[in-house]
Amino acid sequence: MRKNAIIVLAAVLCGLCTGAEEACCAAKNPPKEASVSPEDTQKDSTAAIEEILSKMNAATKKLESCQANLSYLVIQDPDLLNSSSLQNGVLFYQKTDSGSKLRIRFDDMKQDDFEPVKQREEYLFDGVWLTRINYKLQQVDIYQQAPEDKPIGVFELISHNFPLIGFSNINEIKNDFDISLAPKTGDPNELTCLLLTVKKDSDFMKDYEKMSLWVGNKLYLPEKIAAYTRQGDEHYIEFKDMKINKKLENAVFDVETPPNFRKNIEPLRKTP
């Protein structure tokens, strides 16, 4: 009996040892994960970008009005001059059957490390005329940007004065930029960031080198924009408290200027 007991005990110990060896072997040599090819990664990224642009396109088509607080930071020549100006104000936008209107009102100005001061400045665009009212200089500059009978979308043109993209003509972004997705950190509240590199044949080529566009996860409209110019300057725009498709009174876009302000009017240049 003793001999049989020894044999049984040896078998049990052998079984335990074998199981431990297998577990140890599995720990040292885990199953290999399926490799993902660069082509598959590129396909996933392209599909994700297309989905974001599609949602942005749907959102902008439904956009009839917008009101948002905004901050606008410009850094001139960060490597040498590194001079900054920060303006805070409000953006108003409205689209109707007769056209679209845009107003940007700045209320203050902060230069470099100085304290901010009240400094009002207005930009208005109605699809034909771009008006800038500088209250510090007491001057009104009015530039015709399109024929009276052929108005254009307000965001189409204002984007060359301010880097306001992503509010209209989303499909055109693919024509003007090479697009990639910025890596995410895993934060569920993190905004989607599109990295835009200006194409050589783009209308933006003379103004900007690249842009970054942070898209809201609910409205699918821009919440932050960064733009880097050919001259080396950096522009940063951030929107807060955005309200969309709320009724705006027409009076919002009628800004009276004091009669003593100098006025400069430049009609549309005729092409030969």
C-alpha positions as CSV (number, residue, x, y, z in Angstrom):
1,M,0.0,0.0,0.0
2,R,2.9,2.3,0.8
3,K,4.3,1.8,-2.7
4,N,0.9,2.6,-4.2
5,A,0.6,5.7,-2.1
6,I,4.0,6.9,-3.2
7,I,3.0,6.4,-6.8
8,V,-0.2,8.4,-6.4
9,L,1.6,11.2,-4.5
10,A,4.2,11.4,-7.2
11,A,1.6,11.6,-9.9
12,V,-0.2,14.5,-8.0
13,L,3.1,16.4,-7.6
14,C,3.9,15.8,-11.2
15,G,0.5,17.2,-12.2
16,L,1.0,20.3,-10.0
17,C,4.4,20.9,-11.4
18,T,3.3,20.5,-15.0
19,G,0.5,23.0,-14.4
20,A,2.9,25.5,-12.8
21,E,5.3,25.1,-15.7
22,E,2.5,25.7,-18.2
23,A,1.4,28.9,-16.3
24,C,5.0,30.1,-16.2
25,C,5.5,29.4,-19.8
26,A,2.3,31.3,-20.7
27,A,3.4,34.3,-18.6
28,K,6.8,34.4,-20.3
29,N,5.4,33.8,-23.8
30,P,2.0,35.5,-24.0
31,P,-0.1,35.1,-27.2
32,K,1.0,37.5,-29.9
33,E,-1.4,40.3,-30.6
34,A,-2.7,40.6,-34.2
35,S,-0.5,43.2,-35.9
36,V,-2.2,46.2,-37.5
37,S,-0.8,47.2,-40.9
38,P,-0.1,50.9,-41.7
39,E,-2.6,50.6,-44.4
40,D,-5.4,49.5,-42.0
41,T,-4.4,52.4,-39.6
42,Q,-4.6,54.8,-42.5
43,K,-8.0,53.5,-43.5
44,D,-9.3,53.8,-39.9
45,S,-8.0,57.4,-39.7
46,T,-9.5,58.4,-43.1
47,A,-12.9,56.9,-42.1
48,A,-12.8,58.8,-38.8
49,I,-12.0,62.1,-40.6
50,E,-14.8,61.5,-43.1
51,E,-17.2,60.9,-40.3
52,I,-16.3,64.1,-38.5
53,L,-16.5,66.2,-41.6
54,S,-19.8,64.6,-42.4
55,K,-21.2,65.6,-39.0
56,M,-19.8,69.1,-39.3
57,N,-21.3,69.5,-42.7
58,A,-24.7,68.4,-41.4
59,A,-24.4,70.9,-38.4
60,T,-23.4,73.8,-40.6
61,K,-26.3,73.2,-43.0
62,K,-28.7,73.5,-40.1
63,L,-26.9,76.6,-38.7
64,E,-29.3,79.6,-39.0
65,S,-27.9,81.8,-36.3
66,C,-25.0,81.8,-33.8
67,Q,-24.0,83.9,-30.8
68,A,-20.8,83.2,-28.9
69,N,-18.3,84.9,-26.6
70,L,-14.9,84.8,-28.2
71,S,-11.3,85.5,-27.3
72,Y,-8.8,86.3,-30.1
73,L,-5.0,86.1,-29.3
74,V,-2.4,87.1,-31.8
75,I,1.3,86.4,-31.2
76,Q,3.6,88.2,-33.6
77,D,6.9,86.5,-34.4
78,P,7.1,84.2,-31.3
79,D,10.8,83.4,-31.8
80,L,12.0,87.0,-31.9
81,L,9.5,89.7,-31.2
82,N,7.0,87.6,-29.2
83,S,4.5,90.4,-29.0
84,S,1.0,89.4,-28.1
85,S,-2.5,91.1,-28.2
86,L,-5.6,89.6,-26.7
87,Q,-9.1,90.8,-27.5
88,N,-12.4,89.6,-26.0
89,G,-15.8,90.1,-27.5
90,V,-18.9,88.6,-29.1
91,L,-19.7,87.0,-32.4
92,F,-23.1,87.2,-34.0
93,Y,-24.2,85.3,-37.1
94,Q,-27.5,85.0,-38.9
95,K,-28.6,83.4,-42.2
96,T,-31.9,84.1,-43.9
97,D,-33.4,83.6,-47.3
98,S,-32.0,87.0,-48.3
99,G,-28.4,86.2,-47.3
100,S,-26.1,86.0,-44.3
101,K,-24.7,88.6,-41.9
102,L,-21.8,88.5,-39.5
103,R,-20.7,90.8,-36.7
104,I,-17.7,90.6,-34.5
105,R,-17.5,93.1,-31.6
106,F,-14.3,93.4,-29.5
107,D,-14.7,95.1,-26.2
108,D,-11.1,95.2,-24.8
109,M,-7.5,94.8,-25.6
110,K,-4.6,93.4,-23.6
111,Q,-1.1,94.0,-25.0
112,D,1.7,91.7,-23.8
113,D,1.8,91.8,-19.9
114,F,-0.1,95.1,-19.5
115,E,-3.5,95.3,-17.9
116,P,-6.4,95.0,-20.4
117,V,-8.1,98.3,-21.4
118,K,-11.5,99.0,-22.9
119,Q,-11.1,99.3,-26.6
120,R,-14.1,98.8,-28.9
121,E,-13.7,97.5,-32.4
122,E,-16.4,96.3,-34.8
123,Y,-16.3,94.1,-37.9
124,L,-19.5,93.7,-39.9
125,F,-20.0,91.7,-43.1
126,D,-23.2,91.3,-45.1
127,G,-21.9,89.3,-48.1
128,V,-21.0,92.3,-50.1
129,W,-19.4,94.9,-47.8
130,L,-16.9,94.4,-45.0
131,T,-17.0,97.2,-42.5
132,R,-14.4,97.9,-39.8
133,I,-15.1,100.5,-37.1
134,N,-12.1,101.5,-35.0
135,Y,-13.3,103.6,-32.1
136,K,-9.7,104.4,-30.9
137,L,-8.8,105.9,-34.2
138,Q,-12.3,107.2,-34.8
139,Q,-12.3,105.7,-38.3
140,V,-14.6,103.6,-40.5
141,D,-13.2,101.5,-43.3
142,I,-15.7,100.0,-45.8
143,Y,-14.5,97.5,-48.4
144,Q,-16.6,96.0,-51.1
145,Q,-15.9,92.3,-51.4
146,A,-18.4,91.1,-54.0
147,P,-20.8,92.5,-56.6
148,E,-24.1,93.8,-55.2
149,D,-26.0,91.2,-57.1
150,K,-23.7,88.3,-56.2
151,P,-23.2,88.3,-52.4
152,I,-21.1,85.5,-51.0
153,G,-21.2,83.6,-47.7
154,V,-19.9,85.7,-44.8
155,F,-17.6,82.9,-43.5
156,E,-16.1,82.4,-46.9
157,L,-14.4,85.8,-47.0
158,I,-14.0,86.7,-43.4
159,S,-11.7,83.6,-43.0
160,H,-9.0,85.6,-44.8
161,N,-9.2,88.4,-42.2
162,F,-9.8,86.0,-39.3
163,P,-9.1,82.3,-39.4
164,L,-12.7,81.4,-38.9
165,I,-13.1,78.1,-40.7
166,G,-15.4,75.1,-39.9
167,F,-18.7,77.1,-39.9
168,S,-19.5,76.6,-43.6
169,N,-18.4,74.9,-46.8
170,I,-17.1,71.8,-44.9
171,N,-16.5,69.9,-48.1
172,E,-14.2,72.6,-49.3
173,I,-11.9,72.0,-46.4
174,K,-10.7,68.8,-48.2
175,N,-9.8,70.9,-51.2
176,D,-7.8,73.4,-49.3
177,F,-6.1,71.2,-46.7
178,D,-4.4,67.9,-46.1
179,I,-6.2,66.6,-43.0
180,S,-5.0,64.4,-40.2
181,L,-6.3,63.6,-36.7
182,A,-4.3,64.7,-33.6
183,P,-3.7,61.8,-31.1
184,K,-6.2,61.6,-28.2
185,T,-5.3,61.3,-24.5
186,G,-8.3,59.1,-23.6
187,D,-10.2,61.8,-21.8
188,P,-13.9,61.3,-22.7
189,N,-14.5,65.0,-22.7
190,E,-11.6,65.7,-25.0
191,L,-12.4,67.7,-28.2
192,T,-11.6,66.2,-31.6
193,C,-8.7,68.0,-33.1
194,L,-8.2,68.2,-36.9
195,L,-4.7,69.1,-38.1
196,L,-4.9,71.0,-41.4
197,T,-1.9,71.6,-43.6
198,V,-2.6,74.1,-46.4
199,K,-2.3,72.7,-49.9
200,K,-0.2,74.5,-52.5
201,D,-3.1,75.3,-54.8
202,S,-5.3,76.5,-51.9
203,D,-6.7,80.0,-51.6
204,F,-5.3,80.0,-48.1
205,M,-1.8,79.5,-49.3
206,K,-0.8,83.2,-49.2
207,D,-2.2,83.6,-45.7
208,Y,-1.5,80.4,-43.7
209,E,0.8,77.4,-43.5
210,K,-1.3,75.2,-41.2
211,M,-4.2,75.3,-38.8
212,S,-5.6,73.2,-35.9
213,L,-9.4,72.9,-35.5
214,W,-11.0,71.6,-32.3
215,V,-14.5,70.4,-32.9
216,G,-17.2,70.2,-30.2
217,N,-18.5,66.7,-29.4
218,K,-22.2,67.8,-29.3
219,L,-22.7,70.7,-31.8
220,Y,-19.9,69.6,-34.2
221,L,-18.9,73.3,-34.6
222,P,-15.5,74.7,-34.0
223,E,-14.7,75.6,-30.3
224,K,-11.0,76.4,-30.8
225,I,-9.0,77.4,-33.8
226,A,-5.2,77.9,-34.1
227,A,-3.7,79.3,-37.3
228,Y,0.0,79.8,-38.2
229,T,0.7,82.4,-40.9
230,R,3.3,82.6,-43.6
231,Q,4.9,85.5,-41.7
232,G,5.4,83.4,-38.6
233,D,2.6,84.8,-36.5
234,E,0.2,82.7,-34.5
235,H,-3.5,83.2,-34.1
236,Y,-5.7,81.6,-31.5
237,I,-9.5,81.8,-31.3
238,E,-11.7,80.3,-28.6
239,F,-15.5,80.3,-28.4
240,K,-17.5,80.0,-25.2
241,D,-21.2,80.0,-24.3
242,M,-22.2,79.3,-27.9
243,K,-25.9,79.6,-28.6
244,I,-27.2,78.4,-32.0
245,N,-30.4,78.8,-33.9
246,K,-31.8,81.4,-31.4
247,K,-33.6,84.3,-32.9
248,L,-31.4,87.4,-33.4
249,E,-33.0,90.8,-33.9
250,N,-31.9,92.6,-37.1
251,A,-30.8,95.6,-34.9
252,V,-27.9,93.5,-33.8
253,F,-26.3,94.0,-37.2
254,D,-27.1,97.7,-37.4
255,V,-24.2,99.6,-35.7
256,E,-24.3,103.4,-35.8
257,T,-21.0,105.3,-35.8
258,P,-20.5,108.9,-34.6
259,P,-20.7,111.4,-37.4
260,N,-17.2,112.8,-36.7
261,F,-15.5,109.5,-37.5
262,R,-13.4,109.5,-40.7
263,K,-14.9,107.3,-43.4
264,N,-12.9,105.4,-46.1
265,I,-14.9,103.5,-48.8
266,E,-13.2,101.3,-51.3
267,P,-15.5,99.9,-54.1
268,L,-14.8,96.6,-55.7
269,R,-11.9,96.7,-58.1
270,K,-12.9,95.9,-61.6
271,T,-10.9,93.2,-63.3
272,P,-9.6,94.1,-66.7
